[in-house]
Amino acid sequence: MQKRVIINYFKAIESAYISKKQWHNKSNNPFLRSYGFTGAIDYLITTLLKECARRQSFTVETFADILQLEKYSILTHEDMKSLDGKTAKKRVVDYLEQSMISGISSSDEYEI
């Protein structure tokens, strides 16, 4: 099950990058580099697993719905050129966090 969760997570990221024709661009896709992979895994462990458990779903669609990456510009290796590995990894985590936060409904859409 753990393997399937990780695969589904990266398929959700991949779909956003494929829609922008950047997934197979090895020189510019940060998720094909160690800092991008470890940043994505850190975010999965610290944040996304809890949200998926709350929703009781770990499907590609659930990850895509939470992340909302298709709506925003993608992060590229160009954005990371002058950063060291630790800072680049943090930037990946921040990017994923920001895309998730941006997908949250505005406060006037909540029932109180």
C-alpha positions in Angstrom: 0.0 0.0 0.0 2.8 2.4 0.8 4.3 1.9 -2.7 1.0 2.6 -4.3 0.5 5.9 -2.2 3.9 7.2 -3.4 3.2 6.2 -7.0 -0.2 7.9 -6.9 1.4 11.1 -5.4 4.0 11.4 -8.0 1.5 10.6 -10.8 -0.5 13.6 -9.5 2.6 15.8 -9.7 3.5 14.3 -13.1 0.1 15.1 -14.6 0.5 18.8 -13.8 4.0 18.8 -15.4 2.8 16.8 -18.4 0.0 19.3 -19.1 2.8 22.0 -19.3 5.0 19.7 -21.3 7.7 19.7 -18.7 7.7 16.3 -17.0 10.2 14.7 -19.4 12.4 17.7 -19.4 15.2 16.3 -17.3 17.2 19.5 -17.2 14.3 21.6 -15.9 12.0 19.3 -13.9 13.0 19.6 -10.2 11.2 16.4 -9.2 13.7 14.4 -11.3 16.5 15.7 -9.1 17.4 14.6 -5.6 16.3 17.9 -3.9 12.9 17.8 -5.7 12.3 14.1 -4.8 13.3 14.6 -1.2 11.3 17.8 -0.8 8.2 16.1 -2.3 8.6 13.1 0.1 9.1 15.5 3.1 5.8 17.2 2.1 4.0 14.0 1.6 5.0 12.8 5.1 4.5 16.0 7.0 1.3 17.3 5.4 -0.4 15.3 2.7 -0.7 11.9 4.4 -2.8 13.5 7.2 -5.1 15.2 4.6 -5.5 12.0 2.6 -6.2 10.1 5.7 -8.9 12.7 6.7 -10.4 12.2 3.3 -10.0 8.5 3.4 -8.4 8.5 0.0 -4.9 8.1 -1.4 -5.8 8.1 -5.1 -4.1 10.1 -7.9 -7.3 12.2 -8.1 -7.2 13.0 -4.4 -3.6 14.1 -4.5 -4.3 16.2 -7.6 -7.4 17.8 -5.9 -5.4 18.7 -2.8 -2.4 20.1 -4.6 -4.1 22.0 -7.4 -0.8 22.2 -9.4 -2.5 22.5 -12.8 -3.9 25.9 -11.8 -0.5 27.5 -11.1 2.9 27.9 -12.8 5.2 25.0 -12.3 8.4 25.0 -10.4 11.4 24.5 -12.5 15.1 23.9 -12.1 15.7 27.4 -13.4 14.0 28.7 -10.2 16.6 26.8 -8.1 19.8 27.5 -10.0 21.6 29.6 -7.3 20.3 27.6 -4.3 22.1 25.0 -2.3 20.5 21.5 -1.9 18.9 22.2 1.5 17.4 25.5 0.4 16.2 24.0 -2.9 14.5 21.1 -1.0 12.8 23.7 1.2 11.7 25.6 -1.8 10.0 22.5 -3.2 8.2 22.0 0.1 7.1 25.7 0.1 5.9 25.3 -3.5 3.8 22.3 -2.7 2.5 24.0 0.4 1.5 27.2 -1.4 -0.3 25.3 -4.2 -2.3 23.4 -1.5 -3.1 26.6 0.4 -4.1 28.4 -2.8 -6.7 25.6 -3.5 -8.5 26.1 -0.2 -11.9 27.8 -0.6 -12.3 31.4 0.5 -13.8 32.0 3.9 -17.2 33.1 2.5 -17.7 29.6 1.1 -17.7 27.9 4.5 -20.8 27.0 6.4 -20.7 28.3 9.9 
